[in-house]
Amino acid sequence: MMILKPIVLAFSSLVDKELTPGEKMNERYIIDKFLGMGSYGHSYLVYDSYLEKKVVLKLVRFHKRITKKGIQIHQYEIEILKSLQHSSFPTVFDEGMWGRIPFFTMEFIHGKTFEQLIFTEGQRFTEEESLLYGLKLLERIEYLHQRGIVHRDLRIPNLMLEGEDLKVIDFGLAKWLSHTDNKKRDLKSEISPQADYFQLGHFLLFLLYSNYETTGSEKERPWDEELSLSTETNQLIKRLLQVEKPFETINELKACFLFAVNKGRNKHVTF
């Protein structure tokens, strides 16, 4: 099976030819440009001639659309996005088939990902700024968890800034929340709130490292030694990453987060 997988992926890449700008789909969508490829789909910026605006169109990749699980994941993403009524998540407009290829369209967000902001534009985030953006992400996470959804892919390519609003995109790995305990497990793949908390911790580290300077000659050290952080922020991240006791409830996490955010501030931030 392990030998077969690279062959299937290689064949999938040959079958899934990139659509060209100007190409029209279903007499409605005009391809503008290719946006990117995920494990489950190809995304394009297209002009929707019915809605008379640009939207994002997501096509299921070949190696996923030939499996029952791949189609289920596609339907999961649509179902989950349709259940969300919040400006920080994309709105679904249409779904259907292009020949034998399932697709759906959603709102195009006019912003930049944190990956672009950090690695392309060189933007730096202070500890305070990092915590404030982390708090915004926590608000989005709480909204999802209250609706029984865990995102499971809160990486910097899937988190965007549109003005000052933090947007969450790409729900390809999202699942309905399962009832599990909070013991230490495989936090990269599990379906529980802890998976999103774990990625929130990594989001904070990416922002904090944007402001870290090195000559390149120093010996690599653990993040809590390289970064000069307050005791409160340090403990927050360690608990998010389950290096120390994990958060058992969202309220406990919010209280710890706000304590770190408001440390030394004249005007206190509330959740």
KAVENLIN-V644351 format. One record per backbone hydrogen bond with DSSP energy under -1.0 kcal/mol. NH is the residue of the N-H (numbers start at 1). CO is the residue of the C=O. E is the energy in kcal/mol with one decimal. If there is no record, write none. Layout:
nh=<NH,NH>
co=<CO,CO>
e=<E,E>
This chain:
nh=<5,8,9,10,11,12,13,14,15,16,17,22,23,25,28,29,30,31,32,33,35,36,38,42,43,44,45,46,47,48,49,52,53,55,56,57,58,59,60,61,64,65,66,67,71,72,73,74,75,76,77,78,79,80,81,82,83,84,89,93,94,96,98,101,103,104,105,106,107,111,112,114,115,117,118,119,120,121,123,130,131,132,133,134,135,136,137,138,139,140,141,142,143,144,145,146,148,149,150,155,158,160,161,162,165,167,168,169,175,177,187,189,190,195,197,198,199,200,201,202,203,204,205,206,207,208,209,211,212,225,226,227,229,234,235,236,237,238,239,240,241,243,244,253,254,255,256,257,258,259,260,261,262,265>
co=<1,4,5,6,7,8,9,10,11,12,15,31,20,29,25,25,47,23,45,45,43,43,41,59,36,57,33,55,30,53,28,48,48,46,106,44,104,42,102,40,61,61,62,64,67,68,69,70,71,72,73,74,75,76,77,78,79,81,86,105,105,103,101,98,96,58,94,56,91,109,161,159,156,113,114,115,116,116,117,126,127,128,129,130,131,132,133,134,135,136,137,138,139,140,141,142,145,144,175,153,155,167,112,165,162,160,88,158,150,148,185,186,186,192,193,194,195,196,197,198,199,200,201,202,203,204,205,208,209,222,222,223,227,230,231,232,233,234,235,236,237,238,238,249,250,251,252,253,254,255,256,257,258,262>
e=<-1.9,-2.3,-2.4,-2.2,-2.5,-2.5,-1.9,-1.3,-2.3,-2.9,-2.1,-3.0,-2.1,-3.2,-2.7,-2.6,-2.1,-3.1,-2.7,-1.6,-2.8,-1.5,-3.1,-2.6,-2.9,-2.6,-2.8,-2.9,-2.7,-2.8,-2.5,-1.9,-1.2,-2.7,-2.9,-3.0,-2.8,-2.8,-2.0,-2.4,-1.3,-2.4,-1.2,-1.3,-1.8,-2.2,-2.3,-1.8,-2.4,-2.6,-2.3,-1.8,-2.8,-3.0,-2.4,-2.4,-1.1,-1.2,-1.6,-2.5,-1.0,-2.3,-2.8,-1.9,-2.4,-1.4,-2.8,-2.6,-2.3,-1.7,-1.8,-2.4,-1.3,-2.5,-2.3,-2.5,-1.6,-2.4,-3.2,-2.7,-2.3,-2.2,-2.4,-2.3,-2.2,-1.6,-2.1,-2.3,-1.9,-1.7,-2.6,-2.7,-1.9,-2.1,-2.8,-2.4,-1.7,-2.3,-2.7,-2.0,-2.0,-2.8,-2.7,-2.6,-1.8,-3.0,-2.6,-2.6,-2.3,-3.6,-1.4,-1.0,-1.6,-1.4,-2.0,-2.6,-1.6,-1.8,-1.9,-1.4,-2.2,-2.1,-1.7,-2.2,-2.0,-2.7,-2.6,-1.2,-1.7,-1.8,-2.0,-2.6,-1.2,-2.5,-2.3,-2.1,-2.4,-2.0,-2.1,-2.1,-2.5,-2.5,-1.6,-1.7,-2.8,-2.2,-1.9,-2.6,-2.8,-1.8,-1.8,-2.6,-2.6,-2.0>
